[in-house]
């Protein structure tokens, strides 16, 4: 299996090369040259580890079966609070796929538990000698999951930038208290789009790469722009489908809809990739918060970033530049890299581009919807009152949009709502939605929320209030490069 750039398909790499590079030299994103087809009829009862091997092995053909299975076991053999890894919960045809039972209580653990092992395996395959610097922008959850995965990793350092006023208090403390001689965390004055854009510029800056190369350092990414981060996310779509069969909700071959809270477009793109591989997925419900640029795009075909940016209770979705959408555009235009390159250039210059009528046919796999802040809070409160289940704001957005979709489109095929984070990572928003506003600190609300609902706090968050902040530096956007060099 080889991988090509979305902006120049003459640039092709092996999996190991693409994983270590993170982003193509022309600023494009790596995509597989073709999608393997998987027959899931015989997958009944497979463990998460075995499902991961079946899904990933056709993409990672450079690795031996033994080495890939070892990586998968290291990633998923421990570190999760429930045996199922990704339990499928709920009564009736609308289920919640809980992806937050890992080390950092967010779905990013599903991919970032294995990415460090894929990088180490890629180094071994290529016999690479340089040290690796993982450079990552985060809207809240990727940062901690990446830090957890790469802390103390030999020959590797990790630098995480986050919008200092754009994450929850729990998310922030998770990152700023991270231990590890090779970990560096910086708050940035700006929103996630500002931070992510600067990181992507640094990745393709030849002078930066040369300076780091002279120091024996290779840049790579833990964001979902890295194909090694994206591919493992396909696994839980297959696992969810298998669990739907095992629970008697569907038979093999029946189609299932997935509702996905969406910001950077990586999570829902993994579902699209699963569908290309043959998984019987009906519609992919793209759920946005008040930063509804993706809703508008799927409605009109115009991606217009010239709009107001909102800070919401679902900060991981507070994004106006959805990087992984580029990979969907590449499929939608028949894999014509010039079309994608022109669209990305137009966005860089004017923050707007438009898809052609032919491309819009591919978007039929998607349905875009959005949820206001008021509706998000109402959904959190209603789900708790109806089922005694706590959901975080991101999951609430997806749940509300899924319900709207069923009502508006009259499509009542089984629905899986992708639940991306523990409600305790957003204790203030969840507590306020159910019990009303409080002046208590977020960490105190975390405890009070547990006491009032009799729902356990995830083990990974129990001591969050007492963790000492180690990383307390912040910078302006134009200072980020200096902080990177200082972290070498």
Phi, psi and omega in degrees: 000131177241166184231140183235157180281142178292345183250353178195098185284003170281342174275107181234145183223159168284171178300315182298317180294317181295320180295318181287327179287320181083306180225146183290155182296341178267013181077001176284173178250144180282138175227152177295144181293340176203161179258124176293151177259132181240132175265116186261007185300334185256016189270007183305128173078009181291143174289166178298321180298317182290321176300318179300319180295315182298322182283317188278330187301323178292337179274334189243059188287349178287337184267139177292160178303317182297316183290321180292318178297325178294317178299315181297319180293321177298325182282318191242000181282346178201170176094001177244143188279346180233148184296326184286349184070303180233076183297147178250112191243160176118162181251136179090197190275354175254111184250157172251123176268105186276112183251022190241028182259017179268197189294334184241010174064034177211160186295342180298337178298332184296326179260323186280354171287331183257338184303316178302324179288324176295322179292317178296318177297323178293320176301317181295317180298318183270356183053043181288142184254338186290157167283152181253133170250116176276120180247121190221134168261141183225144172265006175147308188264323180302320184303307182294318180297321178291317178300316180297321183287325187256353179302132178069007179291127184296135177073016184223140169235159180225131178241122182242129174247135178224150176291115193294338177250018186237020177228163178286163180297323179293314178302316181298312182295325176304319182281314187288345178261006183295127176271162178133125181296343185251016183250138181222128185228131182224131169282151183230140174285104182151175177266178184299321180301318178299314183294313182296319180299316180295320178298317180294325176296319180295322182300324185255014178276112184299322180295320178296313181299321179294316179300316180291322179298321178297336176267006178077031185237137175248131177279141169212174188233148172253000174288166181288358168295338176279123182299333177290341175274326186282316186303317180297342179286341176295330188301316187287344171291316176297318180294321178297316180297316179299319180292327175299320177294312183298329179277358178080013180283330180217169169249155179305133182103336176292144180273145179234137173269148177235130174255125190232121172295127196230133175231288182273359171077006180286317184298312181287330176296324176300323175294321176297318177298319178300321178294322178296333180277355176111000178293132184287076176260133178278268178251148173255113185270108183271106186260124180244156169270205184293346170275073196266042182296325180287323174302312180296324181295313181290339178279322188243339186085000180253127176255105189241107180274002179274078185205168179288141176262132181248137168269125186235180177282354176243071192296334180292350178251005179279075188219136176245355176237095185272094191303319185286351175301332179302323179292323176293319179301323180298319178289322185292331182264018179072028178061042175264105186293333180293321178299315180295314181301319180294320180294319180291325177293320178297320180291321180296324183277319189235000181059036178202143169209165181228136177279148178285166178298322179297321181293326184298338179299324179294330183288355178297339176292344186247152170229126180261135175216165178218165186224130179284168177299318179297317179293325177299311180297318180297323180291318176302313182294316183295316180298321179294315181295325184279325188230002183061027181251132175270133174230150180277170183299325180295315177296323179298319177301312181295320180297313181295317180294323177297317179294319177299318180300312181300319182289318185282323187262345182060039178249105184249031170298155180309139185239132173248119175269121182280111184265112197261346184207153174294140177299338182284347174285344181229054189300322182295312182297318182289316180298313182298321181296324185267317189245355180101167183298149178219147177270358179293156177293154181306322182292324176291322179294329177302313179291317181295323178298318178295316181296318184287330185257350183060032176252133187287141172286136178304145182305322184291347182246358187300323184255019188301324183292331184266358181288137183276133176287119180262322184255107184234021180267149175222164184207169172274164180305316184283000176258356187300318182298319178298323179290327176296311180297326178291341181270355182293000000 
